[in-house]
Amino acid sequence: LNRKGAWIKITKLVDPAFGVWSGGSVQGSNVVSTDQVIAPNKEVRWISTPTYGGAWSTYNNIDHGNYSPEFFANGQSYHTEVEMVSPLLKHYFLVARNPFNGCVQWKIKVPSQSRIVAVDEKSVFYNDGKDLLAASSETGEIIKNYGQGVTGRYNISALDKLVVSVYVPLAAIDKESGKKLWSHAYYQNFSPVVKDKVVYLGGTTIEALNLDTGELLWKV
């Protein structure tokens, strides 16, 4: 805002009822959310792009052309989107939008295999087809590259950890250092759910683990 020749920055406060929907809204979703405002949607609020565009998701490095899961945190929604310059030329982006009107907050170009796996109040975690990376939720700038070996299909953000699962032993990764804190033998094709520092696992059995230590609390 320019007022009498001086620029004044006005920042809208984030509604305290906003929360985190950290595991997407389709396959592998974490159905435990602290959000009371954004999700789940009860009405159509906006449509993302015109005819030559849309969102996409990938599985086993194959572009399925589906709408990507939506992740919510820090008062924003996060998407993987494709812009079609022509039917033969596509550009792929990681995008942060205002969840109420769809306005783009920021976007960064990413490989076509990219997929968001988790979010928190500070970061958007995504797999670019090779490595697991963390982008700033404020700007989209890459702030951490976790490298290979922590790219499970289902990653859940919980406090200072990432809980990674699917076809690898379940593991907890320290967000700051990337160090593996613990692992647990779990090979079910289900997303973990984290609540109150407990990791819940489904499948042929139901298990509960201590988030900090990986200790088995109970199993049925």
Legacy VTK file of the C-alpha trace (Angstrom):
# vtk DataFile Version 3.0
C-alpha trace
ASCII
DATASET POLYDATA
POINTS 220 float
0.000 0.000 0.000
1.468 3.371 -1.052
0.472 6.139 1.308
1.831 9.637 0.636
4.864 8.260 -1.183
5.715 5.683 1.490
5.104 1.963 1.092
3.281 0.267 3.959
3.096 -3.533 4.213
-0.205 -4.902 5.469
-0.308 -8.572 6.481
-3.597 -10.332 7.065
-3.561 -12.371 10.269
-4.097 -16.117 9.914
-7.391 -17.253 11.413
-6.526 -19.219 14.598
-9.173 -21.766 13.603
-7.063 -22.686 10.570
-5.296 -25.972 11.067
-3.308 -28.550 9.116
-4.655 -31.157 6.711
-1.324 -32.850 6.317
-1.994 -35.937 4.285
-4.068 -34.941 1.285
-7.677 -35.690 0.500
-7.516 -38.900 -1.509
-5.316 -42.009 -1.444
-3.221 -42.169 1.692
-5.063 -39.322 3.351
-4.566 -38.514 7.002
-8.144 -38.066 8.171
-7.069 -36.427 11.432
-7.063 -32.657 10.958
-7.024 -29.686 13.313
-8.600 -27.398 10.713
-12.030 -25.921 11.479
-12.328 -23.480 8.565
-10.985 -24.673 5.212
-11.678 -28.388 4.925
-13.654 -30.379 4.185
-15.264 -28.148 1.557
-19.049 -28.081 1.487
-19.369 -26.004 -1.676
-17.549 -25.094 -4.890
-15.489 -21.995 -4.115
-13.344 -21.699 -7.232
-12.069 -23.613 -10.261
-8.314 -23.734 -10.634
-7.549 -23.098 -14.317
-9.038 -22.548 -17.796
-9.365 -25.212 -20.482
-5.670 -25.862 -21.070
-4.671 -26.571 -17.507
-5.515 -28.470 -14.380
-3.937 -30.487 -11.636
-2.266 -33.859 -11.804
-0.942 -36.670 -9.694
1.593 -39.405 -10.337
1.932 -43.003 -9.212
4.951 -45.156 -10.055
6.286 -42.215 -12.102
3.312 -42.364 -14.484
1.339 -39.161 -15.129
-2.312 -40.060 -14.524
-3.711 -36.594 -15.248
-5.913 -36.633 -12.160
-6.544 -33.752 -9.790
-3.870 -33.715 -7.152
-4.728 -34.103 -3.483
-5.138 -30.847 -1.614
-3.065 -30.121 1.455
-3.888 -27.323 3.871
-1.635 -25.451 6.321
-0.690 -21.894 7.256
-3.979 -20.633 5.800
-3.115 -21.882 2.287
-3.887 -24.872 0.079
-1.117 -26.617 -1.864
-1.423 -28.372 -5.227
0.567 -29.912 -8.058
-0.686 -28.363 -11.291
0.021 -28.535 -15.009
-0.179 -25.679 -17.491
-0.659 -26.824 -21.076
0.981 -24.399 -23.495
-0.216 -26.780 -26.185
-1.367 -30.414 -26.130
2.278 -31.443 -26.640
3.905 -28.917 -24.279
3.202 -28.992 -20.553
4.734 -27.130 -17.639
4.401 -28.572 -14.138
4.226 -26.518 -10.935
3.952 -26.757 -7.190
1.397 -24.089 -6.265
0.165 -22.389 -3.098
-3.301 -20.836 -3.346
-5.697 -18.878 -1.203
-8.208 -21.626 -0.308
-11.167 -19.238 -0.387
-10.725 -17.573 -3.796
-8.053 -19.656 -5.558
-5.598 -16.765 -5.996
-2.022 -17.966 -6.475
0.265 -17.063 -3.569
3.348 -18.548 -5.229
4.323 -21.289 -7.664
7.561 -23.043 -8.577
8.352 -25.203 -11.573
8.881 -28.887 -10.728
9.459 -32.163 -12.628
6.385 -33.979 -13.912
6.894 -36.821 -11.385
6.558 -34.454 -8.418
4.034 -35.230 -5.701
3.217 -33.489 -2.415
3.535 -35.913 0.509
3.048 -33.762 3.621
2.761 -30.187 4.885
3.094 -28.291 8.128
2.933 -24.635 9.179
6.397 -23.884 7.752
7.048 -26.305 4.893
5.581 -28.202 1.962
7.252 -31.602 1.593
7.258 -33.105 -1.875
8.922 -35.883 -3.835
10.329 -34.656 -7.161
10.667 -38.200 -8.507
14.170 -38.546 -7.089
14.510 -36.794 -3.742
12.307 -35.644 -0.892
12.419 -31.840 -0.574
10.965 -29.196 1.722
9.770 -25.891 0.238
8.986 -22.814 2.320
5.236 -22.417 2.789
5.729 -18.642 2.556
7.707 -18.401 -0.708
8.089 -21.842 -2.296
11.884 -21.605 -1.921
13.585 -24.987 -1.430
14.893 -25.016 2.140
15.839 -28.687 2.585
16.797 -31.665 0.424
16.483 -34.928 2.327
17.964 -36.912 -0.536
16.993 -40.429 -1.455
15.840 -43.150 0.892
12.997 -41.229 2.580
10.550 -41.103 -0.307
7.774 -43.397 0.880
4.414 -42.850 -0.803
2.687 -41.911 2.447
4.505 -39.239 4.453
2.772 -37.605 7.403
3.999 -34.442 9.105
3.843 -34.622 12.892
5.435 -31.972 15.107
9.197 -32.076 14.400
9.090 -35.384 12.502
8.079 -36.910 9.185
6.510 -40.353 9.430
7.263 -42.252 6.225
5.575 -45.470 5.118
4.665 -47.883 2.304
6.683 -50.823 1.028
9.562 -49.821 3.276
9.776 -50.182 7.061
7.845 -47.352 8.668
10.298 -44.675 9.791
10.351 -41.355 11.626
12.637 -38.711 10.134
13.818 -35.581 11.929
12.638 -32.635 9.797
15.587 -30.430 10.631
18.482 -32.860 10.137
16.951 -35.561 7.948
18.227 -38.195 10.402
16.247 -41.423 10.767
15.108 -41.582 14.402
13.518 -45.016 14.440
11.951 -47.624 12.157
9.229 -50.214 12.550
8.415 -53.319 10.509
5.218 -52.317 8.707
4.511 -53.182 5.081
0.780 -52.461 4.712
-0.478 -50.207 1.929
-2.182 -47.819 4.349
-1.359 -44.316 5.478
-0.381 -43.842 9.121
-2.398 -41.453 11.247
-0.755 -39.337 13.948
-2.567 -37.758 16.880
-1.396 -36.727 20.368
2.135 -38.052 19.731
0.802 -41.521 18.862
1.193 -43.138 15.415
-1.756 -45.359 14.461
-1.278 -48.045 11.812
-4.040 -49.964 10.034
-4.157 -53.092 7.912
-4.538 -56.732 8.914
-3.787 -55.513 12.443
-4.124 -52.158 14.196
-1.050 -50.858 16.020
-0.165 -47.800 18.071
3.412 -46.502 18.351
5.054 -43.812 20.435
5.905 -40.982 18.006
9.153 -40.070 19.797
10.628 -43.556 20.225
8.763 -45.915 17.877
7.893 -48.116 20.865
4.867 -50.371 20.306
2.136 -49.224 22.714
-0.510 -51.768 21.765
-1.611 -54.041 18.933
-4.913 -55.752 18.111
LINES 1 221
220 0 1 2 3 4 5 6 7 8 9 10 11 12 13 14 15 16 17 18 19 20 21 22 23 24 25 26 27 28 29 30 31 32 33 34 35 36 37 38 39 40 41 42 43 44 45 46 47 48 49 50 51 52 53 54 55 56 57 58 59 60 61 62 63 64 65 66 67 68 69 70 71 72 73 74 75 76 77 78 79 80 81 82 83 84 85 86 87 88 89 90 91 92 93 94 95 96 97 98 99 100 101 102 103 104 105 106 107 108 109 110 111 112 113 114 115 116 117 118 119 120 121 122 123 124 125 126 127 128 129 130 131 132 133 134 135 136 137 138 139 140 141 142 143 144 145 146 147 148 149 150 151 152 153 154 155 156 157 158 159 160 161 162 163 164 165 166 167 168 169 170 171 172 173 174 175 176 177 178 179 180 181 182 183 184 185 186 187 188 189 190 191 192 193 194 195 196 197 198 199 200 201 202 203 204 205 206 207 208 209 210 211 212 213 214 215 216 217 218 219
